[in-house]
Every structure is written in C-alpha cells, then in structure tokens.
C-alpha cells in the first residue's frame, strides 16, 4: 500500500514537472519574440498631453444618472496621446493605437526586464464596429492567435470574480453599439438602472481587495507615523517649512530602526513618507492605502490650513509637487511619477494654464529621488536617515536647490519653438541641468 502511494505521488510530481516545463517552453517559443513588432509612433509633447487630458476628462465625466443614454467619442489623436503617455511612463512599453479603415487597432510591445534572447511580448487586437456591445477580431500574442470573444470572456470572468458578481457583465451590457469612422471611435452606452448599487458594490469590492492584498504595506505602520506627525504639528502649530516635517519623520524612522533586530530602514522610511503624503496630499492616497487618518474636526481644519500654508522655497505649489511625486513614486514607479509631472506641465502650457515650469519639474524629480533613495536598499535607506539626523534644522537647503534661472510660464507655442518634445536634445539638456542642480545637495548626490 505504501509503495503504491509513493509511486502515485512520484507520477503526480513527474506530471506536474512535465506540464510546467511544457508551459515554460510554450511561453518562450510561442508567446515571446526576439524583437518588437511595432515602433513608438507618438511622443509626449504639449499636443499629446492635451489630447490625452481631453479623453481622460471625458471618461471621468460619463453620465452618472441611472438609465442615461450617452455617446463617448474618442478621436484618433486622443488615442495616440494616451499611447505617448504610457510609453513615457514606462519606456519598456511601446504602445500604439490607431483608428483607421473602420477599425481600431491596438498594439503593445513589452520588453522583458531581463534578457533571455526572446525579450519581447507583442500583443495586438482589433476592435470592430458593432451594433451590439463590443466585438473584437482575433487577438495576437506572439505567434499565437485566438478569438477576441475568448479574450472578452476571460476579462469578464476576472472582473466578476475579483470585483463583484456580474459587474463586468453589467458594464459589458451597458455598451449598446460601437461606431468607427475614419478618425473617430464612437461608443453608445446606457447607464445601468442599478447604478448606485453597482458603484457601492464596486467600491466595497475594491476596498476589500485593497485590505486583503495590502499592496502598499502595513496600514498600522503608516498610521503609527501619521500619529507621530499629528503630535509634531500640535507641538509646532506655526511651522510652515516642509523640510522640518520631512526631517522629523526621518528622525522617527531612525528611532524605529536603530538597535532593533530584524527592523528594515526601507520599510520604516516608506511608511513615514506615506504618512507625510496622506497628510499633505490628496485624499485618494489614503483611499489607496487604507483607513489611516481618522481626524477630528479641529484636526481636519488644521490639515486643510497646512496643506495650503506649508511651503518649499516659500512656494506652496512646489511643496505639492514634491509631496505628490513622493507618493506616486512609492505607489507606482519612477517612470509614472516623473511622467505625471511632465504631463501636468504640458497641460499648463496650453492657453489658460500657468505655463510649463522647469522649476515645478525639478520639485517633481526631487520628490521622486527622495522616495527612491529612501527605499531602494537598506544601505541607502539608512544613509538617508543619517542625513536628516544631521540636517534637522537646515531648512529648504536640506532638500531643494536654488530655483533661480529655471524657465517658468512657458506657453505651448514657445515650448514647441525652443524645446519641441521630451525627446529633443534641448529638453534633455534642461533635464540634465535640473539633475546637476539637484546633485549640489549631498542628499541626492551622496546617498546612491
């Protein structure tokens, strides 16, 4: 009996091994390819940023009343603007979208982080006109082609399974038709009758998934630093210089790391910076992380006041750029955080905006760099802590260089005239100038 059981287990393990090897071989030889199938056609500039912003704004403002019938137009240049934004955020991702000949072709090419000779995952899909919801032609992944219906079924199953029952199906059914002209994709939709219930269930599903996965760390650990920050504010109610808040939290993270076996300076720094972002940043940061603040009415009033009053180099806008870049770096990647900063500046360069600002961009890059250096390795994390132990009272100069000579208020026309786009030599030269100026501060120069 025992021999039979051992033989059965052996056969099962062998079958699992063979299946795993076959799966790996299938992925390597059929799904991955040695080269990218496409080239990046759109570059992030003021026009691409404006087009992407228009589409994102339109998506946010979809009808919210039950049974509302509406139409969502998407122009070819807006689709290409999103592709440019995606590529700028993650250069290893090549993304193209084109509305042409009554079809919408979407294609991506993703470079793998490590070279294995077949280094690219190439995916393409074609959206077709339809009088009944969404219709996809065949989907191509590497050398493999399969039905678009299968992709839709898998997507709906995933949404229904991980978000809430029938959410994917209800969204799918709300799309009534897809019309494609020469340069415009038009989606007709009807908002479901039980919209309020769907929104509530979707939100609860996301919050439950957030709490279950704890994607961004220990909520209680972030809450610990948030409470420390509240005590600092209570003791220093008139403090208006951001560097003092930053230095205080790094001093606290040092105390939690020093002499404690198994403690991680990277984790402590991350939690301290996330607490800073929750306090001074947008409420959505807390929504992503979990329930942290729980402020009383007077504490909320104090927070609202400080968000507007605390400055970096005596400018509130630079404080916000710095804080938001810290949060975005910790919650995403360096590519995302810096691209969002560029995206905002391109938006500001349009008529009615404040103009493109390389000073704002320096604040974005400084915040991103602080978050990165604070969490990239134990050695780097501890050196950041040591830096702020020595620079607790230095003020602005501890975290931000002089801004004199950096162009601001650049209009769209002037930006195109002098800098063209983010890939131009003149623009890259300005980024080098910013990075060189940041390197004047030992925090950003010596911590690497």
N, C-alpha and C positions, 0 to 999 in steps of 0.2 A: 504493500500500500504506500509506504514511504517512498520507495523507488519510483512508483508511478507518479506520485505527486511531484517529486523532484524533476522527473522527465517532462511533466506537463509545464512546470514553471520554466524550465530551460527552453522548451519550444516557444512558449509565450514571449520570453525575453528575446529570443532569436528573431521571432516575427516582428517584435517592436523595433529591434535594431535594423532589420532589413527594410521595414517601412520608413524609418527615419532616414536611412541612407538614400533610399529611392526618392523621398520627398526633397532632400537636400540636392540631389542630383537633378531632379526635375526643375527646381527653382534656379539652380546655377546654369543649366544648359538651355532652358526654355524661357524663363521669365527675365533673366538678366542678360544684358548685351554689352559688348565691349565699347560701344560708342553711343553718344546721344543721338537720337533720331531727329531732333529739332535744334534750332538756334534761337536764342532770345531775340525777339523782334522789336520789343518795346522797351524803352529806357525811362527810368523815373526822372521826369522834369516837371516844370510847373503845369504844363498841359496835361500830362499823365496823372499828376496828383489831383488836378481839378476834376478830371473825368472820373477818377476812382471815387472822389469825395461825393460827386453828384449821385453816383449809383448807390453808395453806402447810405447816403441821406435818404434816398428814395426807398431803399429797403427798410430803413428804420421807420418810415412814415406810412407803411402799409396800413390799410383800413383796419381799425380795431373794433368796429361795431359788428355784432352778430348779423349774419346774412348779407353783409355788404358785398356788392359786386364791384370789382375793380379791375384795372388793367395796369400791368407793370411793364413799361418799355425799357429795353436795355440796348443801348447803342453800341456799335462795333468799337468805337474809340473808348467807351467806358469799360468794356470787357478787357481791352488791351491795357488800359490804365491799371486795372486790378492785377493783371499779369506782371506788369512792371513793378508794382508794389510788392508782390510776392517774391519776385526774383531779387529785388533789392534787400528784402528782409532776410532771405536765405539764398545766397548766391549759388549754392549747390543745386538749387531747384530752378530749372528752366521751365517757364510756363508761357503758353501761348493760347489765345482764344480768338477765333475769327468767325464772323458772321458773313457767309458768302454762299451764293447759289442755293438759296432756300435751305441752308443747313447751318448749324453751329458746330464748329469743330473745336474741341478742347483737347489739348495735349500737354503732357508734362514729361520732363526727363529729370530724374533724381540721381545725382551722383552719390555713390555709397561713401561712407566716412572713411573706409579703409580699402585699399586697392586689393582686388582679388582677380585681376585680369578682365573679368566681366563686371564692369564697375557701374553700370547704369540700369536703372529701372525705367523703362519707357512705357507710358500709358497714353492711349488716345481713345476718345469716344466721340460719336457724332449724335447730336440732338436733331431730331426731325420734326417737321410740322405735324400737328395732331389736333384733332377736334375732340379728343377725349384724353385729358390728363397728359402725361409725359410719355414720349416714345423715343427710345434710343435705338440706333442701329448697332452693329456689332462693336464690341469692346476689344481693344488690342492691348495685351500686356506682354511685352517682349515678342516672342514668336507665337504666342497663344492667342487665338481669337475665340470669343464666346458671345452668346446672345446678350443684348442690352437688357432684355427682360430679366435675365438671371441677376445682373448687377442691381437692378431696381428691387427685386425680391429680397436680395441679401441686405440691401440698405434699409428697406422697410422692416425686415426682421430685426436688425440690430437696434433700430430706434424703438420699435415696440418692446423689445426685450430689455433694453437697458434704461429707457426713459420712463415709459408708461405704456400700458396696454393700448394699442390702436392709435397712438399719437402719430406714428409715421403714416399709417393708413389714412387717418383723417386729413393730414396735411396733403398727402398724395391726391386724395379725392377732392380737395378744395381747388385744385388746379383744373380748370374746365377746358382750356384749349391753349395751344402754342402756335403762334403765327410767326413766320420768318420771312421777312422781305430782304431786299438786297443788303441793307446795313443795320437792320433793327430786328431784335427779337422781342416779341410782344406776348406776354403771358396773361391770360384772362383767368381770374380766380374769384371764388366766392368764399367769404369768411364763414367758417362753421357756426351753426346756431349755438352750440355749447362752448363758445369761445372762452368765457370766463372759467369754466371748468377745465378746459384744456390748458389755459395759462397757469392755473393754480396747480394742476397735476404735474405739468412740465417743470414748473419751478420747484415743487416739492421733490420731484424725481432728481433734478439736478443737485439740489441741496443734499439729498440723501446720498447720492453718488459721490459728491464732494466730501462729505463727512466719512463715508465708508473708505474711500481710497486715500484720503489725507494726502493729496498730491503735492501740497506745498509745505508739508511739515506738521509739526505738533502745534495745534491751536493753543493749548495751555501754555506752551513755552513762549509763544508770541504774546499771549495775554500777560504773562509774567513781566515782560519788558514794557508792555503798554502801561501796566500799573506803575512800574518804576518811573515811566515818563510822566504820568499824571502827578506823581509826588514831586518830581523835579519842577514841573510847571507851577504847582501850588507853592513851592518854596521860592520860585523865581517868576512871579506873575508878569513882570515887566520886561522879561528877556525877549529881544526881538531879532537876535542874530542866530541864524540857522546853525553855524558851526558849533555853538555851545551845546545844542541839543544832540548833534551828531557825536561830539566828543563825550558827552555824558553817557550815552548809550554804549559806546565802545568801552568806556571805563567799567560799566556794569557787566558787559560781556566778558571782559578780562577777569573780573572778580568771580564769575561763574566758571571760568576755565582754569584759573590758577590753582594748582595744587590738588585738583580733583581728578582722580584716576578714571580713565575712560571718557572724560569730557572732550568735546570737539569744539575747537575755536571756530571752525567753519559753520557749524550749526548754530552756535551761540550768536555769532555775527549776523547770520542770516535772520534769525528770529528777532534780533534787536533792530535791524534795518526794516524788516517787515512791520514791526510795531511803529516805527517812525513813519512809514508810508501810510499805514492805516490812519494815523492821527492827522497828518498833513495832506494826505492825498484824497482821491475820490472815494466815495462810499462803496464803489464797485470793488475796490481792493479787499475790503472786509467781506463782501459777498463771496468773493472767490476763495478766501482763506477759511472763513468760519466766523462764528459769533465771538467777537473779541472785546469790543468797546464797552457796551452797556453803560453809557454815560448818563449821569443825572442831568436834569435841565440846566443847572448852572454850569456844569462841566461841558455840556454841548454848546452853550453860548460862548464859553471861553475858547473852545476849539474853533468855532466859526470865526471868532475875532482873530485868533492867532494865525489861522490859515491865510487871512488877508494881510496881517501885520508883520509876520516874520519874514525876513529878507535875506538875500545873499548878495553881497556887494551893494547893499541898500536898495535892492530891487526885488520886489515880490515875484515878478514873473520868472526871474532866474531861480528863485527858490523852488517854484513849482516845477520848472523844467528839471531841476536837479532831483527832486523827490520822485517825480513820475518816472524818470529814467532809472532810478534805483529800483523802483517797484517792477517796472517792465523787464529789467534785466533778471531780477530774481524769479519772476513768474514766467519768463519765456527764454529768450536768448539775446546775446549781444546784437545780433542782426535785427531782431524785432525792435528792440528799444531804440537803437540809433535810427532805424528807418522811420519809425513813427515821428521822431523829432524832425527828420528831414521832410516828411510828409506834411507836418504842420507848418513848417517854414514855407514850403512851396504854396500851401493854401493861403498863407498870409501875404504872399507876394502878389496875389490877384487883386483886382480893384476892390476897394473897401476893406482890405486887410491892413495889418500894420507893417507889412513888408518882410521880405526874407531877412533873417538876422543870423549872422555867424556868431554873435555873442550868445544867443539862445542855443545855437548848435553846440557851442563849447560847454554850456551848462549840461546839455544832454549827454555829451561824451564824458564829462567829468563824473556825473552821477553813475553812468554805466560802468565806468572804470572803477569807481569806489566799490560798487556792488560786486564786480567781478573779482577784484583783488581780495576782497573780504571773504570770499567763499571758494576760491579756486583750488586751494591746497591748505593743509594745516600750517605749513611754514609761512605762507603768505598771510593767512588769517591772523596768526599770532603777531606778525610784524605790523599789521595794520593796528591791532590793539596797542602794541608798544608805541606806535607813532602817536596815537591820540593820548596816551598817558603823558607824553612829553609836550603835547600841543593843546592842552585843555583850554588855555586862556589866550591863544594866539588870534582868534577871530577869523575873519574872512580868509586871510592869507594861508590858513591851515589847509583849506580845501579848494580854493579858487584863485587863479592868477588874475592879473590886471586885464581889463577888457578894452583898454584904450587901443584904437587903431583897427578894431574889428568892424567891418562894414555892417550896418543895420538899415532897416527900412528900404530894402532893395525891391523895386517894383518888378513885376513879371517881365516887362519889356526890357528893363535894364539887366535883369538876371540873364535873360536869353542872349542879350548883346555881349555881356562880359564873360559869363560862365557856362552858357549853353545847357548842360545837363550834368548829372552826377558822375558821368564817365569822362568828362572833359579834363584835359591837363590843368586848366586854370582852377577848376573846382577842387581837384585833388591837391593842388598846391595850397589852397586855403585850408583844407583838412590837415595837411602836414603842418601848416603854420599853427593851427589850433593845438595839435598834438604836441608840437615842440613847446608851445607855451605852457601846456599842462605839465610837461616834463620838468619845468622850472620848480615845481612843487615836489619835494622829496617823497611825499606820499605816493604820487603817481610814477615817480622815476625810480625809486629805490626798492619798492615793495615787490617788484617782479621776481 
